[in-house]
Amino acid sequence: MSNIHILKTQHLSSEQALDKACDLIAKIDRGLSESENADFQEWLHAQPNNLHYVLKAAKMWDKMDDLERLADIFPKNQVNKRKTPILWGSLAASLLLMLTLSLYYFSGNVLHQNDLVQARPMESIYQTNVGEIDTITLPDGSVLALNTDTIVGMKYSDNFRMLELIKGEININVAHDTSRPLSVLVNGKVIQAVGTVFNVEVRKNYTELIVTDGKVLVEEKSTNQFKSDILNKIISLPVTSLAISKGEKIDLVQNKNKESIKNVIKLSSEDITSSLSWKEKKLIFRGEKLSHVIAEINRYTHTKLSLENNEKLKNINVIGVFKTGELTDLLVQFEKNLKIKNTKKNKNEITLYLAS
């Protein structure tokens, strides 16, 4: 998470603290390891306000019951040593007392104002630069991986989970929650799931969707229309929406005629491994033409590769595994194995050509 760039720089420290709290709540939900226990104690003691963020995260994601487990993190004799009220500085000795008081305050000043009062939606924008690949844990426990040069917006509330893929590529392992489907808005489409794993890549004229576990629904709907639906409490896509299942891929083409759904393609396990190799900072090619390979490589580097105007060169089939970000090694392999030489055209461009 340290490498994530949040574009909304105001209140950056509070957003980071809330992200940390959400991550801890997710871990508490499935049980903390010894090292995670230690990490939690150290972080909680670092700033008094951190307890506030834990409570806020628990309420936001309906995990207040999980806080009852926090008392077990500290030895009971530490809690019972003092019989008088304590200050923040001795938080470790009476965490249970502080949680009790805080929960009472929280419920008295928020929940009891109106039983229907909801927490404010949480919003963040995440970005990776060219060549960066990052993974974050979202507030509900979903795991989001961002490929190179990607921007994705997140908006969560008590009633919905929404991501908006502005550019780039994401892979998301969706935390199961039937009451709050997770929706990805991209290129005039809504992709929705309640607990599954899928990959979405947005290009200029189409969106590629690959489902690696479970099933997702797809509906043609503008971002504004979907956001309007949310305001009207229409959260879930209709059951008649296009369903894409595990091991399937589809290209969703953007056009005005709404004839955007091409045939669903069944992928082999090798196809899936190749398509998602970017998560391991690798590019796997299994016979693609060099023109396609170069287009993929250029996504990960500021120095762009171009091909000499030669059809034979463009149509060379490439098989191999390349590490993203290691352009020099890639050029060496091209020359050694494919007899493709290179020349530096300018500061940010290299031209490839066939050796005589």
Sequence and secondary structure as in RCSB ss.txt:
>XXXX:A:sequence
MSNIHILKTQHLSSEQALDKACDLIAKIDRGLSESENADFQEWLHAQPNNLHYVLKAAKMWDKMDDLERLADIFP
KNQVNKRKTPILWGSLAASLLLMLTLSLYYFSGNVLHQNDLVQARPMESIYQTNVGEIDTITLPDGSVLALNTDT
IVGMKYSDNFRMLELIKGEININVAHDTSRPLSVLVNGKVIQAVGTVFNVEVRKNYTELIVTDGKVLVEEKSTNQ
FKSDILNKIISLPVTSLAISKGEKIDLVQNKNKESIKNVIKLSSEDITSSLSWKEKKLIFRGEKLSHVIAEINRY
THTKLSLENNEKLKNINVIGVFKTGELTDLLVQFEKNLKIKNTKKNKNEITLYLAS
>XXXX:A:secstr
 TT EES  TTHHHHHHHHHHHHHHHHHHH   HHHHHHHHHHHHH THHHHHHHHHHHHTT GGGGGGGGGGS 
HHHHHS  S   GGGGGG HHHHHHHHHHHHHHHTGGG TT     EEEEEEE TT  EEEE TTS EEEE SSE
EEEEEE SS EEEEEEEEEEEEE    TTS EEEEETTEEEEESS EEEEEE SSEEEEEEEESEEEEEE  HHH
HHHHHHTT  S  TTSEEEETTEEEEEE  TTS  B   EE  HHHHHHHTGGGGTEEEEEEEEHHHHHHHHGGG
 SSEEEE S HHHHT EEEEEEETT HHHHHHHHHHHH EEEEEEETTEEEEEE  
